[in-house]
Amino acid sequence: MRALLLLLPLLFLTIACETRPTPEPIEYGKDSCEFCRMIIADAGFAAELKTKKGKVYKFDSIECLAAFVLSGRVPKEEILAMWVSDFAHKGRLIRVEKAKFLVSDRLRSPMGLNISAYESEEDLKTAFRNFGGKILTWEEVLRYVGEKWKDRLSGAR
């Protein structure tokens, strides 16, 4: 009992110090998308959302994550963090807040809205030179998906 009492403060300190949420690994070829139900296969476009209660939602594309957010299935105040795959470093998930997005018809995503994400400005510029398109912020991605998938979103709410 005494040992437990000594370890209890250490446990609370460990929990309190966990300030940076981390994504759960995506099992490509096994996990399915929460929005469209397709198997997540392409590490260049995957995404993830974690709630404050620890529930994890995985997506096969950035547009599915955006559509899920827009659907309101998880209230904004319940969202702890969101990640998208860095297209230049496939499989590496980066926080949405740090990502820069590119929409290009020459870079086909699983769900067809062709949105890719990049952590570094240099990688974004390289992709833009190679594929053309339009550079967007996360808020612009939400608007773009909302406009393009208006019909899909009305059925998802």
Secondary structure per residue as TSV (DSSP state, phi and psi in degrees):
chain	resnum	aa	ss	phi	psi
A	1	M	-	360.0	-40.3
A	2	R	H	-64.2	-39.7
A	3	A	H	-63.5	-38.8
A	4	L	H	-63.1	-42.4
A	5	L	H	-64.1	-33.2
A	6	L	H	-73.5	-32.8
A	7	L	H	-82.6	-23.1
A	8	L	H	-57.2	-47.9
A	9	P	H	-60.7	-35.8
A	10	L	H	-64.6	-40.3
A	11	L	H	-62.4	-47.5
A	12	F	H	-62.6	-39.2
A	13	L	H	-63.6	-42.5
A	14	T	H	-62.0	-45.3
A	15	I	H	-64.8	-43.0
A	16	A	H	-65.9	-30.1
A	17	C	H	-81.8	-11.6
A	18	E	-	-77.4	84.6
A	19	T	-	-96.5	-21.9
A	20	R	S	-104.4	108.7
A	21	P	-	-66.0	148.6
A	22	T	-	-122.1	148.8
A	23	P	-	-74.9	156.2
A	24	E	-	-85.8	140.0
A	25	P	-	-58.8	139.9
A	26	I	-	-92.5	130.7
A	27	E	-	-94.2	95.4
A	28	Y	T	-64.4	135.5
A	29	G	T	87.0	-7.8
A	30	K	T	-124.2	-49.6
A	31	D	-	-68.7	148.3
A	32	S	B	-115.7	155.5
A	33	C	-	-72.1	131.9
A	34	E	T	-66.2	-29.1
A	35	F	T	-89.1	-51.2
A	36	C	T	-103.8	-10.3
A	37	R	-	74.0	4.2
A	38	M	-	-72.1	155.0
A	39	I	B	-69.7	137.2
A	40	I	-	-80.5	112.3
A	41	A	-	-119.3	-28.4
A	42	D	-	-105.3	111.1
A	43	A	T	-68.2	-8.7
A	44	G	T	-82.4	-12.9
A	45	F	T	-128.8	-4.0
A	46	A	-	-63.3	161.9
A	47	A	E	-152.1	166.1
A	48	E	E	-152.0	148.7
A	49	L	E	-131.6	137.3
A	50	K	E	-124.0	134.2
A	51	T	E	-87.8	167.9
A	52	K	T	-64.9	-22.6
A	53	K	T	-86.8	-1.9
A	54	G	-	94.8	2.8
A	55	K	-	-72.3	134.5
A	56	V	E	-113.2	132.2
A	57	Y	E	-119.6	132.3
A	58	K	E	-115.2	150.9
A	59	F	E	-137.4	148.6
A	60	D	S	-86.0	-9.7
A	61	S	S	-154.2	160.2
A	62	I	H	-64.4	-36.6
A	63	E	H	-66.5	-31.2
A	64	C	H	-69.4	-39.4
A	65	L	H	-60.7	-48.2
A	66	A	H	-60.8	-43.8
A	67	A	H	-64.1	-39.1
A	68	F	H	-62.1	-44.7
A	69	V	H	-61.6	-46.0
A	70	L	H	-64.6	-29.5
A	71	S	H	-67.4	-22.2
A	72	G	T	77.6	11.5
A	73	R	S	-59.4	-31.5
A	74	V	S	-119.4	118.0
A	75	P	-	-58.8	143.8
A	76	K	G	-52.2	-38.6
A	77	E	G	-70.7	-11.0
A	78	E	G	-92.3	-10.8
A	79	I	E	-80.3	124.1
A	80	L	E	-85.7	-48.3
A	81	A	E	-160.4	156.1
A	82	M	E	-134.2	143.0
A	83	W	E	-130.2	151.1
A	84	V	E	-131.0	154.9
A	85	S	E	-74.3	135.4
A	86	D	B	-79.2	109.9
A	87	F	G	-59.2	-32.8
A	88	A	G	-74.0	-18.2
A	89	H	G	-135.9	69.5
A	90	K	T	-48.5	133.3
A	91	G	T	94.9	-16.4
A	92	R	-	-89.2	119.8
A	93	L	E	-91.2	135.3
A	94	I	E	-124.2	151.6
A	95	R	E	-63.4	140.6
A	96	V	G	-54.8	-38.3
A	97	E	G	-63.4	-24.8
A	98	K	G	-96.6	-9.8
A	99	A	-	-82.4	150.0
A	100	K	E	-117.6	137.4
A	101	F	E	-114.5	148.2
A	102	L	E	-130.4	131.8
A	103	V	E	-109.2	120.9
A	104	S	-	-148.5	128.0
A	105	D	T	-65.2	-16.2
A	106	R	T	-89.8	4.6
A	107	L	S	-132.5	88.2
A	108	R	-	-75.6	120.5
A	109	S	-	-93.9	163.1
A	110	P	T	-56.2	-33.2
A	111	M	T	-103.1	3.2
A	112	G	S	89.2	-1.7
A	113	L	S	-89.5	-7.4
A	114	N	-	60.4	47.1
A	115	I	E	-103.2	127.4
A	116	S	E	-123.1	160.6
A	117	A	E	-127.8	152.9
A	118	Y	E	-142.7	140.8
A	119	E	S	-83.1	-42.0
A	120	S	S	-97.7	147.2
A	121	E	H	-61.5	-37.5
A	122	E	H	-63.6	-44.7
A	123	D	H	-64.5	-38.3
A	124	L	H	-62.5	-45.6
A	125	K	H	-63.4	-38.9
A	126	T	H	-63.0	-45.7
A	127	A	H	-63.0	-41.5
A	128	F	H	-62.1	-42.7
A	129	R	H	-63.1	-39.4
A	130	N	H	-78.7	-35.0
A	131	F	H	-118.1	-12.9
A	132	G	-	66.5	-165.0
A	133	G	-	112.0	-150.6
A	134	K	E	-135.3	135.8
A	135	I	E	-89.6	133.1
A	136	L	E	-129.6	155.8
A	137	T	-	-89.3	172.4
A	138	W	H	-61.1	-41.4
A	139	E	H	-61.9	-38.2
A	140	E	H	-69.7	-34.5
A	141	V	H	-61.1	-45.4
A	142	L	H	-59.2	-44.4
A	143	R	H	-64.1	-44.4
A	144	Y	H	-59.3	-49.3
A	145	V	H	-64.9	-40.2
A	146	G	H	-59.6	-38.9
A	147	E	H	-73.5	-45.6
A	148	K	H	-70.6	-34.5
A	149	W	T	-113.0	32.9
A	150	K	H	-52.5	-45.1
A	151	D	H	-66.7	-43.6
A	152	R	H	-62.3	-40.1
A	153	L	H	-71.4	-32.6
A	154	S	H	-66.0	-29.8
A	155	G	H	-83.3	-17.1
A	156	A	H	-87.4	-11.9
A	157	R	-	-84.3	360.0
